[in-house]
C-alpha cells in the first residue's frame, strides 16, 4: 500500500483504541447482519469476528509498515468466501460486515482527526489505505467464493452422474441405494421415471432442460432420465424435446427399472433411424408397440415368415407390396373393407378385389384366421421393414 509519509505517532495512537474499535465493529455487525446475530453462539460468526479483529490489527500495523505482507489476511477472506458458498449463502452478509467495519473505522478516523488536529492530508491517506485494504480482502473473499462454487458444482455434477448411471444400471442397485444417491445429489426421488433416447449431436440450445432431468449427452446413444414423465412440472421438457427433433421416449417405469425404459427407447430410436418410425419429432414407445415387438423378434419373424405368409412372398415385389399392405390394413380395421379403403386412399372395390386375389393365392388361408395376431405381426414386419418391396 503506497501511503506516503504518516505522522510517526499515528500507529501508537490507533493501537490505543484498537480493542474498542473491534468491539464496536462486532456489535454493529451483529446488529446489522442477521446471519451473524448469533454472536459467540455461532462458529462461523466467531470466525468472522476473529477475522475483523485481525484485519484491524493488520491495518494499524501497515500504517507503520506499508510493505507488510497481506497474504495471510487475504487467505482468511478467501476461506470466509469458501465457507459462505459451502453453506449455500451469497456474499451479501460478508460484504455488509466489511462495509459496516469500514464505516466505523472512518467515523473513528474523522473523530480522531478533529480531536488530535490531524492534517487533511493525513486523514485522506489513512482513509485511502483503508479502502484499498477493504477492496483487496473483498476481492479475496469473492475469489474464494467463486472457487468453492465451482468445486461444489463439480461435486454435485459428479453425484448426479453417479445417480443417473445407477438409474439405468442392470441389474439395478435397488431402491435404497438409489435413494441414498439421490439425497447426495439433491435430487428428489420420484415414483417413476421415463428414459428418452436421443441422436448424437443435439443442438446446444436444446440442452437447456428442467433441473430435475438427468442428462447423458456424451453417451454413445445420449439419453435423458425424466422424473414422473406424466406428472406436473414437465411442461418445460416437451418443448425442449421438440427443439431436439428426433427422440424416442421409453415407457414410464418404477424407479428401479430405468434400464427397461432406456432399452426400449433405444429400440424405438433404431426404428426411427431405419425409417420405420417418423423422424423429426419425439416418438413414444407406448404408441408403437407392434413395430417394437416385431423388432425385438425380427430374426424369428424373418425366419418363419415364409411358413405363415406362404405364396404372398413368392410374388414379385410390385404385386406383393399392395396385397400385403391391403391385408394388414383390412385386419387392423376390424375386417372392414370400407374403413380399410379410406385408410389406404383407394376404392372399396379395389380392397375387395385384392382380398379375393389373396384368397385365391393362399387357398383361403386368411379367410378365417386363428393366428390373426401372428399374421398381423408378420405383415407388419413385411410392410414396415420394406421387405414387401424387395425382391424375394
Sine and cosine of phi, psi and omega as CSV:
sin_phi,cos_phi,sin_psi,cos_psi,sin_omega,cos_omega
0.00,0.00,0.90,-0.44,0.02,-1.00
-0.99,0.12,0.97,-0.25,-0.13,-0.99
-0.93,-0.36,-0.18,0.98,-0.10,-1.00
0.96,0.28,-0.14,-0.99,-0.03,-1.00
-0.98,0.18,0.63,-0.78,0.06,-1.00
-0.86,-0.51,0.45,-0.89,0.08,-1.00
-0.82,0.57,0.68,-0.73,-0.08,-1.00
-0.87,0.49,-0.52,0.85,-0.06,-1.00
-0.99,0.10,-0.09,1.00,-0.11,-0.99
-0.87,0.49,-0.75,0.67,-0.01,-1.00
-0.85,0.53,-0.66,0.75,0.01,-1.00
-0.90,0.43,-0.61,0.79,0.04,-1.00
-0.90,0.44,-0.66,0.75,0.00,-1.00
-0.92,0.39,-0.62,0.78,-0.02,-1.00
-0.91,0.42,-0.50,0.87,0.00,-1.00
-0.87,0.49,-0.51,0.86,-0.06,-1.00
-0.93,-0.37,0.21,0.98,-0.09,-1.00
-0.87,0.48,-0.76,0.65,-0.05,-1.00
-0.90,0.44,-0.65,0.76,0.02,-1.00
-0.90,0.44,-0.61,0.79,0.02,-1.00
-0.91,0.41,-0.68,0.73,0.00,-1.00
-0.88,0.47,-0.70,0.72,-0.01,-1.00
-0.90,0.45,-0.64,0.77,0.03,-1.00
-0.91,0.42,-0.67,0.75,0.02,-1.00
-0.89,0.46,-0.69,0.72,0.00,-1.00
-0.89,0.46,-0.66,0.75,0.02,-1.00
-0.89,0.46,-0.72,0.69,-0.03,-1.00
-0.91,0.41,-0.61,0.79,0.03,-1.00
-0.89,0.46,-0.70,0.71,0.02,-1.00
-0.90,0.44,-0.56,0.83,-0.01,-1.00
-0.96,0.27,-0.59,0.81,-0.17,-0.99
-0.98,-0.20,-0.26,0.97,-0.02,-1.00
-0.87,-0.49,0.98,-0.20,-0.07,-1.00
-0.83,0.56,-0.56,0.83,-0.04,-1.00
-0.89,0.45,-0.40,0.92,-0.03,-1.00
-0.95,-0.32,0.27,0.96,-0.07,-1.00
-0.93,0.36,-0.26,0.96,-0.02,-1.00
-0.94,0.35,-0.23,0.97,0.03,-1.00
0.82,0.57,-0.78,-0.63,-0.06,-1.00
-0.94,0.35,-0.15,0.99,-0.04,-1.00
-1.00,0.09,-0.22,0.98,0.00,-1.00
-0.93,-0.37,0.79,-0.61,-0.04,-1.00
-0.87,0.49,-0.67,0.74,-0.01,-1.00
-0.93,0.38,-0.64,0.76,0.04,-1.00
-0.87,0.49,-0.64,0.77,0.06,-1.00
-0.88,0.47,-0.64,0.77,0.01,-1.00
-0.90,0.44,-0.65,0.76,0.03,-1.00
-0.89,0.45,-0.69,0.72,-0.02,-1.00
-0.90,0.45,-0.64,0.77,0.03,-1.00
-0.90,0.43,-0.61,0.79,0.00,-1.00
-0.93,0.38,-0.64,0.77,0.06,-1.00
-0.86,0.51,-0.70,0.71,0.00,-1.00
-0.87,0.49,-0.69,0.72,0.01,-1.00
-0.92,0.39,-0.57,0.82,0.01,-1.00
-0.90,0.43,-0.71,0.70,0.00,-1.00
-0.89,0.46,-0.69,0.73,0.00,-1.00
-0.89,0.45,-0.66,0.75,0.02,-1.00
-0.90,0.44,-0.66,0.75,-0.02,-1.00
-0.88,0.48,-0.70,0.71,0.00,-1.00
-0.89,0.46,-0.67,0.74,0.02,-1.00
-0.91,0.42,-0.57,0.82,-0.04,-1.00
-0.94,0.35,-0.37,0.93,0.08,-1.00
-0.90,0.43,-0.61,0.79,0.02,-1.00
-0.99,0.13,-0.50,0.86,-0.04,-1.00
-0.76,-0.65,1.00,0.09,-0.08,-1.00
-0.84,0.55,-0.43,0.90,-0.04,-1.00
-1.00,-0.09,0.33,0.94,-0.02,-1.00
-0.86,0.51,0.64,-0.77,-0.04,-1.00
-0.97,0.24,0.87,-0.49,-0.06,-1.00
-0.99,-0.13,0.19,0.98,-0.09,-1.00
-0.89,0.45,-0.65,0.76,0.01,-1.00
-0.88,0.48,-0.65,0.76,-0.01,-1.00
-0.92,0.39,-0.69,0.72,0.00,-1.00
-0.91,0.41,-0.55,0.84,0.06,-1.00
-0.90,0.43,-0.62,0.79,0.05,-1.00
-0.87,0.50,-0.69,0.72,-0.04,-1.00
-0.96,0.28,-0.54,0.84,0.10,-1.00
-0.89,0.46,-0.64,0.77,0.02,-1.00
-0.92,0.40,-0.63,0.78,0.06,-1.00
-0.88,0.47,-0.68,0.74,0.04,-1.00
-0.88,0.48,-0.65,0.76,0.04,-1.00
-0.88,0.47,-0.68,0.74,-0.01,-1.00
-0.90,0.43,-0.64,0.77,0.03,-1.00
-0.87,0.49,-0.69,0.72,0.02,-1.00
-0.90,0.43,-0.66,0.75,-0.04,-1.00
-0.90,0.43,-0.52,0.85,-0.01,-1.00
-1.00,0.04,0.09,1.00,0.08,-1.00
0.97,0.25,0.35,0.94,0.02,-1.00
-0.96,-0.27,0.23,-0.97,0.13,-0.99
-1.00,0.05,-0.09,-1.00,-0.01,-1.00
-1.00,0.00,0.01,1.00,-0.11,-0.99
-0.86,0.52,-0.69,0.72,-0.04,-1.00
-0.89,0.46,-0.72,0.69,0.00,-1.00
-0.91,0.42,-0.65,0.76,0.02,-1.00
-0.91,0.42,-0.61,0.79,0.05,-1.00
-0.90,0.43,-0.66,0.75,0.02,-1.00
-0.87,0.48,-0.66,0.75,0.02,-1.00
-0.92,0.39,-0.64,0.77,0.01,-1.00
-0.91,0.41,-0.68,0.74,0.03,-1.00
-0.87,0.49,-0.70,0.71,-0.02,-1.00
-0.89,0.46,-0.70,0.71,-0.02,-1.00
-0.93,0.38,-0.56,0.83,0.04,-1.00
-0.90,0.43,-0.67,0.74,0.02,-1.00
-0.90,0.44,-0.69,0.72,0.01,-1.00
-0.87,0.49,-0.68,0.73,0.00,-1.00
-0.90,0.43,-0.67,0.74,0.03,-1.00
-0.87,0.50,-0.66,0.76,0.01,-1.00
-0.93,0.38,-0.64,0.77,0.04,-1.00
-0.86,0.51,-0.73,0.69,-0.04,-1.00
-0.90,0.44,-0.67,0.74,0.02,-1.00
-0.88,0.47,-0.70,0.71,0.00,-1.00
-0.93,0.36,-0.55,0.84,0.00,-1.00
-0.88,0.47,-0.67,0.74,0.05,-1.00
-0.94,0.34,-0.65,0.76,-0.08,-1.00
-0.94,0.34,-0.61,0.79,-0.10,-1.00
-0.96,-0.27,0.09,1.00,0.08,-1.00
0.86,0.50,0.74,0.68,0.09,-1.00
-0.95,0.32,0.43,-0.90,0.07,-1.00
-0.97,0.26,0.36,-0.93,0.05,-1.00
-0.88,0.47,-0.56,0.83,0.01,-1.00
-0.91,0.42,-0.67,0.74,0.01,-1.00
-0.89,0.46,-0.72,0.69,0.01,-1.00
-0.88,0.47,-0.66,0.75,-0.01,-1.00
-0.90,0.44,-0.70,0.71,0.01,-1.00
-0.91,0.42,-0.61,0.79,0.01,-1.00
-0.90,0.44,-0.74,0.68,0.00,-1.00
-0.93,0.36,-0.59,0.81,0.06,-1.00
-0.88,0.47,-0.68,0.73,0.02,-1.00
-0.89,0.46,-0.64,0.77,0.03,-1.00
-0.88,0.48,-0.74,0.67,-0.05,-1.00
-0.92,0.38,-0.55,0.84,0.05,-1.00
-0.91,0.42,-0.66,0.75,0.02,-1.00
-0.92,0.39,-0.68,0.73,0.02,-1.00
-0.88,0.48,-0.67,0.74,0.02,-1.00
-0.89,0.46,-0.61,0.79,-0.03,-1.00
-0.92,0.38,-0.73,0.68,-0.03,-1.00
-0.95,0.31,-0.52,0.86,0.06,-1.00
-0.90,0.43,-0.65,0.76,0.04,-1.00
-0.91,0.42,-0.63,0.78,0.03,-1.00
-0.89,0.45,-0.67,0.74,0.03,-1.00
-0.89,0.46,-0.66,0.75,0.00,-1.00
-0.91,0.42,-0.62,0.78,0.04,-1.00
-0.90,0.43,-0.71,0.70,0.03,-1.00
-0.88,0.48,-0.65,0.76,0.01,-1.00
-0.89,0.46,-0.74,0.67,-0.02,-1.00
-0.90,0.43,-0.65,0.76,-0.01,-1.00
-0.90,0.44,-0.69,0.72,0.00,-1.00
-0.93,0.37,-0.62,0.79,0.05,-1.00
-0.87,0.50,-0.68,0.73,0.04,-1.00
-0.88,0.47,-0.66,0.75,0.02,-1.00
-0.91,0.42,-0.68,0.73,0.01,-1.00
-0.90,0.43,-0.64,0.77,0.02,-1.00
-0.90,0.44,-0.65,0.76,0.02,-1.00
-0.90,0.43,-0.71,0.71,0.00,-1.00
-0.90,0.45,-0.67,0.74,0.00,-1.00
-0.90,0.43,-0.65,0.76,0.00,-1.00
-0.91,0.42,-0.63,0.77,0.04,-1.00
-0.90,0.43,-0.64,0.77,0.05,-1.00
-0.91,0.42,-0.64,0.77,0.03,-1.00
-0.90,0.43,-0.60,0.80,0.03,-1.00
-0.92,0.40,-0.67,0.74,0.04,-1.00
-0.89,0.45,-0.65,0.76,0.04,-1.00
-0.90,0.45,-0.74,0.68,-0.01,-1.00
-0.84,0.54,-0.72,0.70,-0.02,-1.00
-0.92,0.40,-0.58,0.82,0.03,-1.00
-0.92,0.40,-0.56,0.83,-0.03,-1.00
-0.93,0.37,-0.38,0.92,0.00,-1.00
-0.92,-0.39,0.16,0.99,0.00,-1.00
-0.95,0.32,0.53,-0.85,0.05,-1.00
-0.69,-0.72,0.92,-0.39,0.10,0.99
-0.97,0.25,0.36,-0.93,-0.01,-1.00
-0.93,0.36,0.60,-0.80,0.06,-1.00
-0.93,0.36,-0.18,0.98,0.03,-1.00
0.97,-0.26,0.36,-0.93,-0.10,-1.00
-0.89,0.46,-0.66,0.75,-0.05,-1.00
-0.90,0.43,-0.70,0.71,0.00,-1.00
-0.91,0.42,-0.65,0.76,0.03,-1.00
-0.90,0.44,-0.66,0.75,0.01,-1.00
-0.88,0.47,-0.66,0.75,0.03,-1.00
-0.89,0.46,-0.69,0.72,0.04,-1.00
-0.90,0.44,-0.61,0.79,0.01,-1.00
-0.90,0.44,-0.67,0.74,0.03,-1.00
-0.88,0.48,-0.71,0.71,0.00,-1.00
-0.89,0.46,-0.55,0.83,-0.02,-1.00
-1.00,0.00,0.04,1.00,-0.03,-1.00
0.83,0.55,0.74,0.67,-0.01,-1.00
-0.85,-0.52,0.86,-0.50,-0.06,-1.00
-0.96,0.29,0.92,-0.38,-0.07,-1.00
-0.89,0.46,0.82,-0.57,0.04,-1.00
-1.00,0.06,0.10,-1.00,0.07,-1.00
-0.98,0.20,-0.46,0.89,-0.04,-1.00
-0.56,-0.83,0.28,-0.96,0.06,-1.00
-0.68,-0.73,0.37,-0.93,0.13,-0.99
-0.75,-0.66,0.68,-0.73,-0.01,-1.00
-0.98,-0.20,0.64,-0.77,0.00,-1.00
-0.88,-0.48,0.86,-0.50,0.06,-1.00
-1.00,-0.02,0.67,-0.74,-0.10,-0.99
-0.80,-0.60,0.49,-0.87,0.16,-0.99
-0.95,0.31,0.42,-0.91,0.02,-1.00
-0.94,0.35,0.41,-0.91,0.05,-1.00
0.98,0.21,0.61,0.79,0.06,-1.00
-0.89,0.45,0.66,-0.75,0.00,-1.00
-0.86,0.51,0.56,-0.83,-0.08,-1.00
-0.85,0.53,-0.63,0.77,-0.03,-1.00
-0.89,0.45,-0.46,0.89,-0.01,-1.00
-0.98,0.17,-0.13,0.99,-0.04,-1.00
-1.00,0.08,0.03,1.00,0.06,-1.00
-0.99,0.10,0.97,-0.24,-0.13,-0.99
-0.82,-0.57,0.31,-0.95,0.10,-1.00
-0.83,0.56,0.57,-0.82,-0.08,-1.00
-0.84,0.55,-0.50,0.87,-0.06,-1.00
-0.97,0.26,-0.23,0.97,-0.01,-1.00
-0.99,0.17,0.79,-0.61,0.03,-1.00
-0.99,-0.13,0.80,-0.60,-0.11,-0.99
-0.89,-0.45,0.56,-0.83,0.12,-0.99
-0.82,-0.58,0.98,0.21,-0.08,-1.00
-0.94,0.33,-0.45,0.89,-0.09,-1.00
-0.99,-0.11,0.09,1.00,0.04,-1.00
-0.93,0.36,0.41,-0.91,0.04,-1.00
-0.79,0.61,-0.66,0.75,0.19,-0.98
-0.88,-0.48,0.98,-0.18,-0.06,-1.00
-0.82,0.57,0.51,-0.86,0.00,-1.00
-0.49,-0.87,0.29,-0.96,0.05,-1.00
-0.83,-0.56,0.59,-0.81,0.16,-0.99
-0.97,-0.25,0.90,-0.44,-0.07,-1.00
-0.94,-0.33,0.89,-0.46,0.03,-1.00
-0.96,0.26,0.70,-0.72,0.04,-1.00
0.67,0.74,0.92,0.40,-0.11,-0.99
-0.81,0.58,-0.55,0.84,-0.02,-1.00
-1.00,-0.05,0.03,1.00,-0.09,-1.00
-1.00,0.05,0.02,-1.00,0.02,-1.00
-0.93,0.36,0.40,-0.92,0.05,-1.00
1.00,0.00,0.03,1.00,-0.01,-1.00
-0.98,-0.18,0.19,0.98,-0.03,-1.00
-0.88,0.47,-0.47,0.88,-0.03,-1.00
-0.99,0.15,-0.31,0.95,-0.08,-1.00
-0.97,0.25,-0.72,0.70,-0.14,-0.99
-0.91,0.41,-0.63,0.78,0.13,-0.99
-0.87,0.50,-0.59,0.81,0.03,-1.00
-0.90,0.43,-0.65,0.76,0.03,-1.00
-0.91,0.42,-0.61,0.79,0.03,-1.00
-0.91,0.42,-0.52,0.86,0.06,-1.00
-0.93,0.37,-0.54,0.84,0.06,-1.00
-0.92,0.40,-0.61,0.79,-0.02,-1.00
0.99,-0.12,-0.92,-0.39,-0.02,-1.00
-0.91,0.41,0.78,-0.62,0.05,-1.00
-0.28,-0.96,0.42,-0.91,0.01,-1.00
-0.80,-0.60,0.81,-0.59,-0.08,-1.00
-0.98,-0.22,0.90,-0.44,-0.03,-1.00
-0.96,0.28,0.15,-0.99,0.01,-1.00
-0.92,0.39,0.46,-0.89,0.08,-1.00
-0.97,0.23,0.78,-0.63,-0.12,-0.99
-0.71,-0.70,0.26,-0.97,0.11,-0.99
-0.88,0.48,0.27,-0.96,-0.12,-0.99
-0.83,0.55,-0.52,0.86,-0.08,-1.00
-1.00,-0.04,0.11,0.99,-0.05,-1.00
-0.87,-0.50,0.50,0.86,0.00,-1.00
-0.86,0.51,-0.54,0.84,0.00,-1.00
-0.88,0.48,-0.57,0.82,0.02,-1.00
-0.91,0.42,-0.74,0.67,-0.01,-1.00
-0.89,0.46,-0.66,0.75,-0.01,-1.00
-0.92,0.40,-0.64,0.76,-0.01,-1.00
-0.86,0.51,-0.72,0.69,-0.02,-1.00
-0.96,0.28,-0.52,0.85,0.09,-1.00
-0.89,0.46,-0.65,0.76,0.01,-1.00
-0.94,0.34,-0.58,0.82,0.11,-0.99
-0.86,0.51,-0.71,0.71,-0.01,-1.00
-0.90,0.44,-0.63,0.78,0.03,-1.00
-0.90,0.44,-0.59,0.81,0.07,-1.00
-0.87,0.49,-0.69,0.73,0.03,-1.00
-0.90,0.43,-0.60,0.80,0.06,-1.00
-0.88,0.48,-0.73,0.68,-0.04,-1.00
-0.91,0.41,-0.46,0.89,0.05,-1.00
-1.00,0.07,0.00,1.00,0.01,-1.00
0.99,0.16,0.22,0.97,-0.04,-1.00
-1.00,-0.05,-0.22,0.98,0.15,-0.99
-0.75,-0.66,0.42,-0.91,-0.08,-1.00
-0.91,0.42,0.58,-0.81,0.03,-1.00
-0.94,-0.33,0.12,-0.99,0.05,-1.00
1.00,0.01,-0.10,0.99,0.01,-1.00
-0.43,-0.90,0.39,-0.92,0.02,-1.00
-0.90,0.44,0.66,-0.75,0.10,-0.99
-0.90,-0.44,0.55,-0.84,-0.02,-1.00
-0.96,-0.28,0.72,-0.69,0.01,-1.00
-0.84,0.54,-0.61,0.79,-0.06,-1.00
-0.89,0.46,-0.35,0.94,0.01,-1.00
-1.00,-0.03,-0.06,1.00,-0.11,-0.99
-0.65,-0.76,0.74,0.67,-0.08,-1.00
-0.92,0.39,-0.66,0.75,-0.05,-1.00
-0.88,0.48,-0.79,0.61,0.02,-1.00
-0.90,0.44,-0.52,0.85,0.04,-1.00
-0.93,0.37,-0.65,0.76,0.04,-1.00
-0.91,0.42,-0.61,0.79,0.03,-1.00
-0.90,0.43,-0.68,0.73,0.02,-1.00
-0.87,0.50,-0.66,0.75,-0.03,-1.00
-0.89,0.45,-0.51,0.86,-0.02,-1.00
-0.90,-0.43,0.51,0.86,-0.13,-0.99
-0.87,0.50,-0.66,0.75,-0.01,-1.00
-0.90,0.45,-0.69,0.72,0.01,-1.00
-0.92,0.39,-0.67,0.74,0.00,-1.00
-0.88,0.48,-0.72,0.70,-0.01,-1.00
-0.89,0.45,-0.62,0.79,-0.05,-1.00
-0.96,0.29,-0.45,0.89,-0.08,-1.00
-0.96,-0.29,-0.01,1.00,-0.06,-1.00
-0.86,0.51,-0.63,0.78,-0.03,-1.00
-0.88,0.47,-0.63,0.78,-0.02,-1.00
-0.93,0.36,-0.51,0.86,-0.07,-1.00
-1.00,0.00,-0.71,0.71,-0.11,-0.99
-1.00,0.00,-0.31,0.95,0.12,-0.99
0.82,0.57,-0.78,-0.62,-0.15,-0.99
-0.87,0.49,-0.34,0.94,0.01,-1.00
-0.85,0.52,-0.58,0.81,-0.05,-1.00
-0.97,0.24,-0.25,0.97,0.00,-1.00
-1.00,0.09,-0.17,0.99,-0.01,-1.00
-0.97,0.25,0.38,-0.93,0.12,-0.99
-0.90,0.43,0.51,-0.86,-0.06,-1.00
-0.80,0.60,-0.63,0.78,-0.06,-1.00
-0.90,0.43,-0.46,0.89,0.02,-1.00
-1.00,-0.07,-0.55,0.83,-0.05,-1.00
-0.92,0.40,-0.69,0.72,-0.14,-0.99
-0.88,0.47,-0.78,0.63,-0.01,-1.00
-0.91,0.42,-0.55,0.83,0.02,-1.00
-0.93,0.37,-0.70,0.71,0.00,-1.00
-0.90,0.43,-0.68,0.73,-0.01,-1.00
-0.91,0.41,-0.63,0.77,0.00,-1.00
-0.92,0.40,-0.70,0.71,-0.01,-1.00
-0.90,0.43,-0.68,0.73,0.02,-1.00
-0.88,0.48,-0.73,0.68,-0.03,-1.00
-0.91,0.41,-0.60,0.80,0.03,-1.00
-0.89,0.45,-0.71,0.71,0.02,-1.00
-0.92,0.39,-0.64,0.76,0.03,-1.00
-0.92,0.40,-0.38,0.93,-0.02,-1.00
-1.00,-0.06,0.24,0.97,0.03,-1.00
0.95,0.32,0.60,0.80,-0.01,-1.00
0.87,0.49,0.54,0.84,-0.01,-1.00
-0.94,-0.33,0.95,-0.32,-0.07,-1.00
-0.91,0.41,-0.55,0.83,-0.02,-1.00
-0.91,0.41,-0.75,0.67,0.01,-1.00
-0.90,0.45,-0.66,0.75,0.01,-1.00
-0.87,0.49,-0.67,0.74,0.01,-1.00
-0.88,0.47,-0.67,0.74,0.02,-1.00
-0.90,0.44,-0.65,0.76,-0.02,-1.00
-0.94,0.33,-0.51,0.86,0.00,-1.00
-1.00,0.00,-0.15,0.99,-0.03,-1.00
0.87,0.50,0.68,0.74,0.09,-1.00
-0.74,-0.67,0.12,-0.99,-0.02,-1.00
-0.97,0.25,0.49,-0.87,0.00,-1.00
-0.86,0.51,-0.62,0.79,-0.03,-1.00
-0.91,0.40,-0.49,0.87,0.05,-1.00
-0.92,0.40,-0.65,0.76,0.05,-1.00
-0.87,0.49,-0.73,0.69,-0.05,-1.00
-0.91,0.42,-0.61,0.80,0.03,-1.00
-0.89,0.46,-0.71,0.70,-0.02,-1.00
-0.91,0.42,-0.59,0.81,0.03,-1.00
-0.91,0.41,-0.64,0.77,0.05,-1.00
-0.91,0.42,-0.63,0.78,0.01,-1.00
-0.90,0.44,-0.64,0.77,0.04,-1.00
-0.90,0.43,-0.66,0.75,0.00,-1.00
-0.89,0.45,-0.63,0.77,0.02,-1.00
-0.90,0.43,-0.70,0.72,-0.04,-1.00
-0.91,0.42,-0.60,0.80,-0.14,-0.99
-0.97,-0.25,0.08,1.00,-0.01,-1.00
0.92,0.39,0.51,0.86,0.02,-1.00
0.97,0.23,0.30,0.95,-0.07,-1.00
-0.84,0.54,-0.56,0.83,-0.08,-1.00
-0.98,-0.18,0.24,0.97,0.00,-1.00
-0.96,0.28,-0.64,0.77,0.01,-1.00
-0.77,-0.64,1.00,-0.01,-0.18,-0.98
-1.00,0.10,0.88,-0.47,0.16,-0.99
-0.99,0.12,-0.68,0.73,0.00,-1.00
-0.99,-0.12,0.78,0.63,-0.07,-1.00
-0.81,0.58,-0.69,0.72,-0.05,-1.00
-0.90,0.44,-0.64,0.76,0.02,-1.00
-0.89,0.46,-0.70,0.72,-0.02,-1.00
-0.90,0.44,-0.68,0.73,0.01,-1.00
-0.89,0.45,-0.61,0.79,0.02,-1.00
-0.90,0.43,-0.69,0.72,0.02,-1.00
-0.90,0.43,-0.71,0.71,-0.02,-1.00
-0.91,0.42,-0.63,0.77,0.04,-1.00
-0.87,0.50,-0.71,0.71,0.05,-1.00
-0.88,0.47,-0.69,0.73,-0.05,-1.00
-0.90,0.44,-0.71,0.71,-0.08,-1.00
-0.98,0.21,-0.77,0.64,-0.14,-0.99
-0.97,0.24,-0.41,0.91,0.02,-1.00
-0.99,0.12,-0.17,0.99,-0.05,-1.00
1.00,0.05,-0.01,1.00,-0.02,-1.00
-0.91,0.41,-0.42,0.91,0.00,-1.00
-0.92,0.38,-0.35,0.94,-0.04,-1.00
-0.98,-0.17,-0.06,1.00,-0.03,-1.00
-1.00,-0.04,0.32,-0.95,0.05,-1.00
-0.94,0.34,0.64,-0.77,-0.02,-1.00
-0.94,0.34,0.00,0.00,0.00,0.00
